Amino acid sequence: MFLQEDSLYRLSAHNITLQRLVNLGAFQYVRGNFRPLRDSSLLAARFYLTPYPKRSLQFEVSGTSKSNGFVGSQMKIVARNRNLQKKANILEISLGEVLRRRWVVNKRRFPQTHIA
């Protein structure tokens, strides 16, 4: 947290705090709420954090084609466990396979026929 107790409110500190909470990657939504305390010039700060689902499984398929004749495909399975030990840790395990092949195209011209 970039905001500290008994410090002056600054919008930049508020934005940095929100950005750091989002960049942890463990929370889907982050919302800050500030309201004045009764009979005081102080603000009470509350942050509402909505976690991502604890576990997720993804399957990705992609294909590539390059100008030098290589074509290929890639398959990847990614398993994530977020908020591991309730400390906003992320465990990510991925398995993938890549297949690349050179596709050779014969660049000979077709014989031209001449009509005389």
C-alpha positions as MATLAB code, in Angstrom:
seq = 'MFLQEDSLYRLSAHNITLQRLVNLGAFQYVRGNFRPLRDSSLLAARFYLTPYPKRSLQFEVSGTSKSNGFVGSQMKIVARNRNLQKKANILEISLGEVLRRRWVVNKRRFPQTHIA';
ca = [
       0.000    0.000    0.000;
       1.327    3.371   -0.939;
      -1.174    5.222    1.254;
      -0.071    5.553    4.843;
      -1.922    6.335    8.018;
      -2.002   10.015    9.088;
      -0.617   11.222    5.750;
      -2.116   13.783    3.394;
      -4.361   12.461    0.663;
      -2.801   12.641   -2.794;
      -4.445   11.410   -5.949;
      -1.107   10.074   -7.189;
      -0.712    7.935   -4.037;
      -4.273    6.667   -4.482;
      -3.602    5.697   -8.137;
      -0.297    3.988   -7.304;
      -2.000    1.955   -4.558;
      -4.764    0.827   -6.932;
      -2.232    0.023   -9.662;
      -0.109   -2.116   -7.345;
      -3.122   -4.062   -6.119;
      -4.238   -4.724   -9.705;
      -0.705   -5.722  -10.800;
      -0.589   -8.469   -8.167;
      -2.752  -10.468  -10.569;
      -4.790  -12.032   -7.774;
      -7.744   -9.640   -7.811;
     -10.333   -9.286  -10.545;
     -11.741   -5.960   -9.299;
     -10.146   -3.364   -7.032;
     -12.144   -0.407   -5.767;
     -11.075    2.275   -3.316;
     -13.570    4.130   -1.162;
     -12.751    7.282    0.775;
     -15.138    9.047    3.136;
     -14.641   11.754    5.730;
     -14.705   10.816    9.393;
     -17.268   12.566   11.609;
     -16.102   15.740   13.326;
     -12.676   15.454   11.739;
     -10.723   16.481    8.670;
      -9.461   12.898    8.214;
     -10.549   10.410    5.563;
     -11.319    6.745    6.130;
      -9.974    4.552    3.327;
     -11.419    1.170    2.408;
     -10.404   -1.055   -0.463;
     -12.785   -3.648   -1.816;
     -10.991   -6.550   -3.483;
     -12.755   -9.185   -5.569;
     -10.467  -12.188   -6.085;
     -10.209  -14.144   -9.316;
     -11.472  -17.714   -9.176;
      -9.044  -19.733   -7.085;
      -8.252  -22.299   -9.774;
      -8.366  -22.034  -13.537;
      -7.405  -24.240  -16.456;
      -6.717  -22.918  -19.968;
      -6.101  -24.650  -23.263;
      -4.473  -22.598  -26.026;
      -3.913  -23.462  -29.674;
      -2.023  -21.207  -32.090;
      -0.591  -21.428  -35.571;
       2.264  -19.571  -37.265;
       3.529  -19.047  -40.772;
       6.819  -17.333  -41.580;
       8.182  -15.878  -44.776;
      11.122  -18.307  -44.853;
       8.819  -21.297  -45.358;
       8.372  -22.463  -41.770;
       4.861  -23.241  -40.608;
       3.905  -24.587  -37.254;
       1.393  -25.008  -34.496;
       1.547  -24.813  -30.734;
      -0.647  -26.336  -28.044;
      -0.429  -25.256  -24.443;
      -2.238  -26.183  -21.225;
      -1.978  -23.720  -18.334;
      -3.152  -24.458  -14.780;
      -3.290  -21.560  -12.298;
      -3.841  -21.501   -8.569;
      -4.364  -17.967   -7.283;
      -4.289  -16.750   -3.694;
      -2.188  -19.704   -2.706;
      -1.852  -19.746    1.092;
      -4.147  -16.650    1.133;
      -1.174  -14.381    0.377;
      -2.019  -13.273   -3.203;
       0.539  -15.756   -4.578;
       0.024  -17.268   -8.020;
       1.181  -20.769   -8.927;
       1.195  -21.329  -12.684;
       2.076  -24.616  -14.357;
       2.164  -24.821  -18.146;
       2.776  -27.690  -20.522;
       3.241  -27.079  -24.199;
       4.193  -28.696  -27.448;
       5.452  -26.947  -30.572;
       5.508  -28.481  -34.030;
       7.418  -26.674  -36.788;
       7.977  -27.802  -40.317;
       9.636  -26.317  -43.338;
       7.321  -26.177  -46.289;
       9.384  -26.156  -49.485;
       7.757  -24.855  -52.618;
       9.382  -25.643  -55.926;
       9.822  -22.341  -57.753;
      10.348  -23.720  -61.247;
       8.347  -22.010  -63.912;
       5.909  -23.931  -65.987;
       7.198  -24.613  -69.525;
       5.891  -22.104  -71.939;
       4.469  -23.325  -75.197;
       5.099  -21.330  -78.316;
       2.629  -21.457  -81.151;
       4.282  -20.930  -84.516;
];
